[in-house]
């Protein structure tokens, strides 16, 4: 149920036209007509999925232009209609057409405030910039570079709670929660406590590691896991002159449907690296291109984006995972091994989901690339932090996933709310899966300290 290889198939032209103009009701009617015809199984799957994708889009883009304008005017001093038009053109305000109207993403205003360089100055209620947390990260990076390493002990409690309107009391519910996996920088993992007896715990090296519960649902019930681990990082300053001529070929293949060597991306990769043959320099050129040109932006659920790397390259915007996947795909196109890593970003100040990438260069082995952290450093003119995130990573990560679009163990019966990554958890009943807006996420920091 989590195999989305059929996304390589395009939609019929008339369906595509309706989708582009947001004529979703007409598109669904036309899809049903096609499904009654003698078409390939791949196209049937693609068409059925498009109906699901339409529902995701309708749930994501919920504000009309006038509603978006009113929301922005409530928070931003002197905000005008022209401001919103300009922010659309500058890729800060995400929108699509739905049934003839411009509809804005539910997070459009959060994105404007987070990413735009001057809007914060116009907020009616000034948000306190967390300079202390930013200084904490910069100091950690400085010490890693100077001392060569840094280690942290991290203790978290994470989980999910079904929203009351979606809770079917006494029915069987199946819950997968991400937990730390043994990775290059992760060691001494301990599962300390669980809300229920686990039915299964994935091996420490499983590419998308989880703990699995299956229970009869009770009222106001939480499913949680408490764990600790250590994060050890060693500073690497890769030298372009020491790169070996012989390089491996693993993790240089396509991984459909998202890591796809489309003609557009192949052409972009060649344009970026030009005649360069040194793999480390090629990787740096790709890192520079993304961090300098792809604007950070909250995006709609990944399941609604047909080709994520192309979305980033065409629109020059995307969140941490979108940027990481573009980096991985471009690296693989030019023969550099690259792969996914994701989980949580955890400091004494907060915790939240995050994605980044790894790439392999002999004689250094697997190196890190955090495109969104690198991009924010570049925009802030923080050259040390920008350079650091090409090759290195801070010690504030929980790694749950080392592959993109990989099955959970045990597998879910229904399509996952996020078929590609797993940072917060997955839930299903015996007859249906949960969408992301049907449960709340629990993330509690218990202890973060340097060791």
C-alpha positions, 0 to 999 in steps of 0.5 A: 500500500505504500508503493507509489511507483505509479507516480511515474505515469502522467495524467491524461491531458484533459485531467491535467488541465482541470487540475492545473486550473483547480477545477477539482470537481470536474477532474474527479468526474473525469477521472471516474470516466477514465477508470471505467475504460480499458486502461493500464493498471498503472494509470488506474493507480495514478488516477485513484491516487489523484483523487486522494491528492485532491482531497489533501490539497483541499484540506491544505489550501483553506483561505481565500484571498480576502481571508488571507488578507484579513489574517495578515492585516490582523498581525502585520502593521500597514499590510495591503492588498498589494503586499499580498500580491507581491508576496505571492510573486516572491514565493513567500505566500503559497497558493493554488487555484481551487474551483476558480478561486485563489486559495492560500495554504493554512501556513502561509502567514507563518511562512511569511513571518518566518522567512521574509527578511523585513516583515517581522519588523512590521508585526503588531505584536513583536515576536521575541527573536530567540537569539540565545538559541541561535548563539547556543548553536553558533557556539557549539559549531565554534567549539566543534571546529576548534576542539574537533568533536562534541557529544550530547546526551539526549532524553525524550518522550514522544508519541501521539494522541488521537483527536477526540472526534476521530477516536473510536473507543474500544476499536483496535488501533495500530501505532508506529512511533519513530525511535532512534536508530544506530547511525554514524553519530548515534550510540547507546540507545535505550528504550526507557519506558512505554505507555503500552507493551510494545508488540514489536521494536524494529532492529537498531539499524532498520532504515525507518525504525519504529516501535509498534503498538496494537491496542483496544483504544481507550478514552483520552489515551496517549501512545508514548515512548521514552528513550535516551541516546548519545550523539557524538560528532567529529569535525571533518574539514574535507580537502579537495586535493586529498580526494581519491580518484577511485570512488564507490557507486553505491547509492547512485541509483534512482529510487522511484518515484521521487529520486528520479533522473528526469531530463530537467534535473539531469540538465540542471545537474550538468549546468551546476557542476559544468566540467568539474570532475572532483566529486567533492567539488561537484558536491560543493557546487550543488550545495552552494546552488541550493543554499544560495537559490532555493528559498526556505518555505513550508510546503504542503504534505509531501504526499501531494507533491508528485515530484519533490526534487523537481518541485524544489528546482522549478519553484526555487523553494522548499522546506528542509526535506525538499531541499535535502531530496534535491541535493541527493538527486542531483548528487546521484545524477553526477555519480556521487553517492547520497542518501537521506537522514531525518528525525528530530532536531533537539536542543535544550530550547526545543524539539521538532522534525528535521531532514538532512542529507549524507554524501560519500567521498573517499577517503572521508566516507559519509559526510553530512549536508544540511541544506536548510541550516546552510541556507539560513546561514548563507542568508544571515551572512554567517559564513562559518555556519554555512561552510560547516553544514557542508560536511558536518552536522551539529550534535542535536539530532535524533536519527530515526530514518536513513532511507527515504520512502521505506516500508515500516516494520511491520508494514501498515495496511493503509497508505501512510499519512507521510509515505516517504518519511516518519518523524512523528508517527503513523496510526491506523484502524483495521479498516482505515488509516489516519491522516496527519490532522487526525492526531496530535503529536507529543514531544517532551524534552526530559534532558539534554546535556553535554557529555 
